[in-house]
């Protein structure tokens, strides 16, 4: 995985972003970083602001104290495990899984076996398996991870 290097001008822009507390109509709370209030309103009116959990574009600003990202303070213990932070990490993990695996759908157990027994090329896959199929895979020494994907992460990668 590569890294992106920001020059000084980019860092100044990032360090001066406004942080808004947002929520979708389903109650998922998340943060949005914008260069200005007008920037948020412009993106919202064009349907560019979506909930990272469910993909809903009906997003509103929650009442909160104004906050500017002027530096990078260390996270406190309370921030580390807030429900908002957990949702954010879950959405990031779902996106990473979607972007780095092949969706084999209902054929998950079959394809996992083919990869394990070197009958198919080794690669990351995702899909659907019943509890019985997952248990049988584990009995064969094939490790699987059950991870609930948010609806917004089930579509194609943009």
Backbone as CSV, one residue per row, in Angstrom:
resi,resn,N_x,N_y,N_z,CA_x,CA_y,CA_z,C_x,C_y,C_z
1,UNK,0.837,-1.166,0.000,0.000,0.000,0.000,0.885,1.232,0.000
2,UNK,0.591,2.196,-0.852,1.400,3.400,-0.954,1.004,4.424,0.086
3,UNK,1.795,5.463,0.165,1.464,6.535,1.078,1.379,7.828,0.298
4,UNK,0.623,8.760,0.840,0.455,10.053,0.201,1.173,11.074,1.049
5,UNK,1.942,11.919,0.404,2.686,12.939,1.117,2.092,14.292,0.805
6,UNK,1.708,15.022,1.821,1.121,16.342,1.609,2.202,17.403,1.741
7,UNK,2.162,18.386,0.836,3.115,19.473,0.983,2.585,20.454,2.030
8,UNK,3.369,21.512,2.335,2.992,22.441,3.403,1.648,23.114,3.130
9,UNK,1.376,23.490,1.885,0.112,24.142,1.555,-1.058,23.197,1.809
10,UNK,-0.902,21.918,1.429,-1.956,20.934,1.681,-2.198,20.768,3.164
11,UNK,-1.126,20.691,3.953,-1.282,20.523,5.396,-1.974,21.718,6.014
12,UNK,-1.674,22.939,5.531,-2.343,24.126,6.073,-3.833,24.052,5.781
13,UNK,-4.211,23.587,4.585,-5.623,23.465,4.246,-6.291,22.438,5.137
14,UNK,-5.669,21.293,5.312,-6.228,20.240,6.159,-6.355,20.727,7.588
15,UNK,-5.369,21.455,8.070,-5.377,21.919,9.451,-6.390,23.025,9.697
16,UNK,-7.028,23.558,8.665,-7.999,24.634,8.853,-9.403,24.211,8.445
17,UNK,-9.660,22.953,8.429,-10.972,22.448,8.056,-11.949,22.638,9.211
18,UNK,-13.225,22.865,8.871,-14.286,22.919,9.874,-14.812,21.498,10.046
19,UNK,-15.025,21.120,11.275,-15.516,19.789,11.586,-16.967,19.914,12.037
20,UNK,-17.887,19.294,11.292,-19.305,19.341,11.632,-19.753,17.967,12.127
21,UNK,-20.614,17.975,13.126,-21.272,16.752,13.575,-22.507,16.584,12.711
22,UNK,-22.612,15.443,12.038,-23.690,15.189,11.095,-24.454,13.936,11.508
23,UNK,-25.652,13.777,10.964,-26.435,12.568,11.188,-27.333,12.342,9.983
24,UNK,-27.543,11.080,9.657,-28.472,10.754,8.575,-29.862,10.560,9.172
25,UNK,-30.858,10.385,8.317,-32.230,10.244,8.803,-32.446,8.934,9.575
26,UNK,-31.466,8.009,9.508,-31.571,6.759,10.257,-30.886,6.847,11.622
27,UNK,-30.349,8.027,11.954,-29.751,8.241,13.260,-28.272,7.920,13.365
28,UNK,-27.620,7.583,12.264,-26.175,7.326,12.313,-25.450,8.664,12.419
29,UNK,-24.647,8.824,13.459,-23.901,10.064,13.668,-22.485,9.904,13.131
30,UNK,-21.966,10.966,12.519,-20.605,10.939,11.995,-20.101,12.363,11.832
31,UNK,-18.807,12.499,11.597,-18.202,13.805,11.392,-18.017,14.072,9.910
32,UNK,-18.082,15.342,9.559,-17.756,15.765,8.203,-16.786,16.927,8.281
33,UNK,-15.761,16.900,7.445,-14.753,17.963,7.423,-14.926,18.759,6.149
34,UNK,-15.074,20.074,6.296,-15.330,20.939,5.148,-14.476,22.191,5.263
35,UNK,-14.210,22.819,4.130,-13.404,24.034,4.155,-14.186,25.221,4.693
36,UNK,-15.531,25.158,4.645,-16.369,26.245,5.146,-17.801,25.744,5.280
37,UNK,-18.634,26.554,5.910,-20.055,26.220,5.995,-20.654,26.183,4.592
38,UNK,-20.233,27.121,3.764,-20.734,27.168,2.387,-20.316,25.910,1.618
39,UNK,-19.107,25.432,1.892,-18.641,24.204,1.245,-19.523,23.020,1.602
40,UNK,-19.899,22.925,2.883,-20.797,21.851,3.320,-22.140,21.983,2.616
41,UNK,-22.716,23.202,2.650,-24.038,23.413,2.066,-24.038,23.128,0.563
42,UNK,-22.971,23.509,-0.118,-22.861,23.248,-1.556,-22.815,21.748,-1.830
43,UNK,-21.987,21.029,-1.084,-21.890,19.575,-1.294,-23.200,18.885,-0.931
44,UNK,-23.836,19.349,0.145,-25.099,18.739,0.567,-26.181,18.957,-0.499
45,UNK,-26.266,20.166,-1.050,-27.299,20.450,-2.057,-27.089,19.638,-3.335
46,UNK,-25.849,19.230,-3.608,-25.559,18.415,-4.798,-25.614,16.915,-4.508
47,UNK,-26.009,16.551,-3.278,-26.125,15.134,-2.921,-24.801,14.434,-2.733
48,UNK,-23.734,15.191,-2.411,-22.404,14.605,-2.269,-22.080,14.182,-0.841
49,UNK,-22.920,14.546,0.115,-22.679,14.176,1.509,-23.568,12.981,1.826
50,UNK,-22.940,11.856,2.153,-23.678,10.622,2.448,-23.234,10.042,3.774
51,UNK,-24.109,9.296,4.401,-23.783,8.577,5.627,-22.791,7.462,5.285
52,UNK,-21.671,7.377,6.003,-20.699,6.324,5.711,-21.165,4.930,6.128
53,UNK,-22.223,4.871,6.933,-22.713,3.571,7.402,-23.744,2.991,6.436
54,UNK,-24.755,3.815,6.068,-25.847,3.272,5.249,-25.942,3.894,3.868
55,UNK,-25.156,4.936,3.590,-25.180,5.554,2.278,-26.320,6.528,2.065
56,UNK,-27.118,6.820,3.100,-28.241,7.730,2.993,-27.751,9.152,2.759
57,UNK,-28.359,9.842,1.781,-27.925,11.204,1.458,-28.750,12.266,2.171
58,UNK,-29.711,11.851,2.983,-30.498,12.803,3.761,-29.744,13.069,5.064
59,UNK,-28.801,14.013,4.994,-27.880,14.290,6.093,-28.116,15.698,6.615
60,UNK,-28.118,15.843,7.932,-28.283,17.156,8.547,-27.164,17.413,9.542
61,UNK,-26.913,18.693,9.780,-25.935,19.078,10.800,-26.600,18.987,12.154
62,UNK,-25.892,18.430,13.116,-26.382,18.379,14.493,-25.893,19.629,15.204
63,UNK,-26.622,20.047,16.211,-26.178,21.182,17.005,-24.916,20.790,17.753
64,UNK,-23.915,21.616,17.646,-22.658,21.342,18.341,-21.865,22.629,18.451
65,UNK,-20.909,22.609,19.331,-20.017,23.758,19.475,-19.149,23.839,18.233
66,UNK,-18.851,25.047,17.751,-17.983,25.159,16.585,-16.624,24.538,16.870
67,UNK,-16.088,23.877,15.883,-14.800,23.212,16.045,-13.992,23.384,14.784
68,UNK,-12.763,23.760,14.938,-11.840,23.854,13.813,-10.724,22.868,14.032
69,UNK,-10.295,22.213,12.982,-9.147,21.323,13.084,-7.900,22.173,12.887
70,UNK,-7.353,22.667,13.989,-6.177,23.531,13.920,-4.899,22.790,14.234
71,UNK,-5.010,21.610,14.783,-3.827,20.806,15.093,-4.256,19.356,15.157
72,UNK,-3.337,18.497,15.551,-3.667,17.079,15.666,-3.454,16.638,17.109
73,UNK,-4.414,16.939,17.995,-4.262,16.536,19.394,-4.366,15.028,19.539
74,UNK,-3.711,14.518,20.563,-3.790,13.084,20.843,-5.205,12.746,21.272
75,UNK,-5.701,11.613,20.830,-7.046,11.183,21.193,-7.099,10.822,22.667
76,UNK,-8.179,11.225,23.302,-8.334,10.866,24.704,-8.912,9.460,24.791
77,UNK,-8.885,8.881,25.974,-9.434,7.532,26.153,-10.919,7.521,25.841
78,UNK,-11.635,8.593,26.175,-13.074,8.645,25.915,-13.376,8.710,24.422
79,UNK,-12.567,9.443,23.646,-12.784,9.550,22.209,-12.501,8.242,21.492
80,UNK,-11.561,7.483,22.000,-11.109,6.283,21.310,-12.230,5.266,21.108
81,UNK,-13.143,5.152,22.052,-14.178,4.133,21.942,-15.588,4.716,21.912
82,UNK,-15.729,5.953,21.500,-17.069,6.537,21.412,-17.845,5.801,20.318
83,UNK,-19.162,5.785,20.428,-19.962,5.122,19.389,-19.678,5.686,17.999
84,UNK,-19.458,6.985,17.909,-19.133,7.605,16.628,-17.832,7.048,16.070
85,UNK,-16.828,6.902,16.930,-15.528,6.390,16.491,-15.642,4.930,16.057
86,UNK,-16.423,4.143,16.792,-16.614,2.734,16.432,-17.288,2.637,15.068
87,UNK,-18.328,3.462,14.833,-18.998,3.466,13.528,-18.037,3.852,12.419
88,UNK,-17.214,4.845,12.687,-16.255,5.311,11.687,-15.261,4.208,11.335
89,UNK,-14.727,3.541,12.347,-13.761,2.469,12.097,-14.411,1.294,11.369
90,UNK,-15.641,0.975,11.747,-16.373,-0.109,11.098,-16.574,0.214,9.619
91,UNK,-16.964,1.452,9.313,-17.176,1.847,7.922,-15.855,1.804,7.145
92,UNK,-14.757,2.224,7.775,-13.453,2.176,7.108,-13.043,0.735,6.834
93,UNK,-13.276,-0.139,7.795,-12.908,-1.542,7.607,-13.760,-2.170,6.499
94,UNK,-15.042,-1.854,6.483,-15.928,-2.386,5.436,-15.457,-1.922,4.061
95,UNK,-15.085,-0.655,3.949,-14.604,-0.135,2.663,-13.308,-0.843,2.254
96,UNK,-12.415,-1.049,3.219,-11.154,-1.735,2.920,-11.431,-3.161,2.434
97,UNK,-12.328,-3.855,3.092,-12.670,-5.222,2.681,-13.251,-5.202,1.272
98,UNK,-14.183,-4.295,1.016,-14.820,-4.220,-0.300,-13.807,-3.922,-1.399
99,UNK,-12.873,-3.014,-1.115,-11.908,-2.599,-2.136,-10.804,-3.635,-2.371
100,UNK,-10.597,-4.558,-1.425,-9.458,-5.465,-1.519,-9.831,-6.942,-1.601
101,UNK,-11.108,-7.225,-1.848,-11.542,-8.611,-1.971,-12.483,-8.757,-3.159
102,UNK,-12.651,-9.995,-3.578,-13.588,-10.310,-4.667,-14.875,-10.835,-4.044
103,UNK,-16.006,-10.332,-4.493,-17.299,-10.788,-3.979,-17.714,-12.053,-4.734
104,UNK,-17.738,-13.185,-4.030,-18.134,-14.453,-4.650,-19.547,-14.861,-4.232
105,UNK,-20.204,-14.012,-3.452,-21.601,-14.225,-3.083,-21.859,-15.542,-2.373
106,UNK,-22.881,-16.240,-2.844,-23.314,-17.504,-2.236,-22.288,-18.631,-2.424
107,UNK,-21.330,-18.445,-3.313,-20.303,-19.463,-3.572,-19.125,-19.358,-2.606
108,UNK,-19.274,-18.608,-1.505,-18.157,-18.343,-0.627,-17.484,-19.624,-0.106
109,UNK,-18.256,-20.535,0.465,-17.674,-21.754,1.040,-16.944,-22.570,-0.031
110,UNK,-17.574,-22.712,-1.174,-16.971,-23.471,-2.278,-15.652,-22.825,-2.731
111,UNK,-15.669,-21.510,-2.903,-14.482,-20.809,-3.392,-13.375,-20.801,-2.333
112,UNK,-13.736,-20.677,-1.053,-12.734,-20.719,0.018,-12.022,-22.072,0.022
113,UNK,-12.769,-23.133,-0.187,-12.159,-24.473,-0.263,-11.231,-24.587,-1.471
114,UNK,-11.666,-24.098,-2.618,-10.838,-24.164,-3.838,-9.514,-23.433,-3.630
115,UNK,-9.570,-22.278,-2.957,-8.343,-21.515,-2.690,-7.473,-22.278,-1.689
116,UNK,-8.090,-22.794,-0.627,-7.350,-23.518,0.407,-6.629,-24.736,-0.158
117,UNK,-7.299,-25.451,-1.045,-6.704,-26.657,-1.623,-5.953,-26.370,-2.922
118,UNK,-5.665,-25.121,-3.174,-4.868,-24.650,-4.317,-5.456,-25.071,-5.667
119,UNK,-6.785,-25.093,-5.725,-7.478,-25.382,-6.978,-7.882,-24.086,-7.687
120,UNK,-7.676,-22.971,-7.003,-7.979,-21.640,-7.548,-6.896,-20.695,-7.061
121,UNK,-6.673,-19.599,-7.758,-5.622,-18.652,-7.339,-5.899,-18.076,-5.949
122,UNK,-4.843,-17.908,-5.172,-4.966,-17.322,-3.836,-5.343,-15.850,-3.982
123,UNK,-6.358,-15.433,-3.253,-6.822,-14.049,-3.269,-7.800,-13.852,-2.125
124,UNK,-8.041,-12.605,-1.786,-9.028,-12.292,-0.759,-10.412,-12.367,-1.355
125,UNK,-11.322,-13.023,-0.653,-12.704,-13.121,-1.136,-13.655,-12.734,-0.011
126,UNK,-14.872,-12.379,-0.399,-15.942,-12.131,0.553,-17.220,-12.695,-0.045
127,UNK,-18.167,-13.000,0.812,-19.419,-13.544,0.326,-20.288,-13.958,1.497
128,UNK,-21.175,-14.883,1.233,-22.158,-15.312,2.220,-21.979,-16.796,2.496
129,UNK,-22.004,-17.144,3.785,-21.934,-18.553,4.184,-22.881,-18.760,5.356
130,UNK,-23.499,-19.926,5.398,-24.350,-20.249,6.532,-23.473,-20.598,7.733
131,UNK,-24.072,-20.660,8.907,-23.327,-21.047,10.113,-22.752,-22.450,9.934
132,UNK,-23.514,-23.337,9.327,-23.060,-24.710,9.099,-21.847,-24.727,8.153
133,UNK,-21.905,-23.933,7.077,-20.788,-23.863,6.135,-19.538,-23.288,6.811
134,UNK,-19.718,-22.253,7.620,-18.584,-21.647,8.329,-17.944,-22.643,9.285
135,UNK,-18.773,-23.407,9.979,-18.260,-24.416,10.914,-17.493,-25.509,10.163
136,UNK,-18.022,-25.939,9.015,-17.340,-26.963,8.215,-16.005,-26.436,7.699
137,UNK,-15.963,-25.187,7.288,-14.697,-24.591,6.841,-13.684,-24.583,7.986
138,UNK,-14.124,-24.195,9.169,-13.228,-24.172,10.337,-12.708,-25.573,10.644
139,UNK,-13.569,-26.575,10.524,-13.148,-27.962,10.764,-12.070,-28.404,9.777
140,UNK,-12.075,-27.815,8.585,-11.073,-28.144,7.566,-9.814,-27.280,7.694
141,UNK,-9.801,-26.398,8.700,-8.638,-25.536,8.895,-8.662,-24.284,8.038
142,UNK,-9.818,-23.937,7.542,-9.971,-22.736,6.707,-10.569,-21.643,7.580
143,UNK,-9.779,-20.599,7.826,-10.234,-19.516,8.690,-11.148,-18.570,7.929
144,UNK,-12.255,-18.209,8.557,-13.181,-17.230,7.988,-13.507,-16.198,9.063
145,UNK,-13.891,-15.022,8.624,-14.270,-13.947,9.529,-15.650,-13.465,9.136
146,UNK,-16.578,-13.520,10.073,-17.909,-12.971,9.821,-17.844,-11.473,10.106
147,UNK,-18.197,-10.678,9.105,-18.151,-9.223,9.246,-19.405,-8.641,8.613
148,UNK,-20.257,-7.981,9.394,-21.483,-7.405,8.816,-21.148,-6.190,7.961
149,UNK,-21.472,-6.259,6.679,-21.180,-5.167,5.758,-22.359,-4.188,5.757
150,UNK,-22.079,-2.881,5.874,-23.164,-1.902,5.765,-23.695,-1.890,4.344
151,UNK,-24.955,-1.537,4.181,-25.563,-1.525,2.851,-24.767,-0.675,1.870
152,UNK,-24.228,0.461,2.345,-23.482,1.362,1.463,-22.215,0.712,0.924
153,UNK,-21.689,-0.291,1.618,-20.444,-0.942,1.193,-20.686,-2.139,0.288
154,UNK,-21.947,-2.477,0.047,-22.226,-3.658,-0.766,-22.207,-3.371,-2.257
155,UNK,-22.274,-2.104,-2.634,-22.286,-1.736,-4.044,-20.883,-1.724,-4.628
156,UNK,-20.790,-1.312,-5.892,-19.482,-1.282,-6.550,-18.588,-0.188,-5.959
157,UNK,-17.281,-0.404,-6.050,-16.315,0.570,-5.582,-16.305,1.719,-6.578
158,UNK,-16.349,2.958,-6.068,-16.354,4.128,-6.952,-14.982,4.685,-7.082
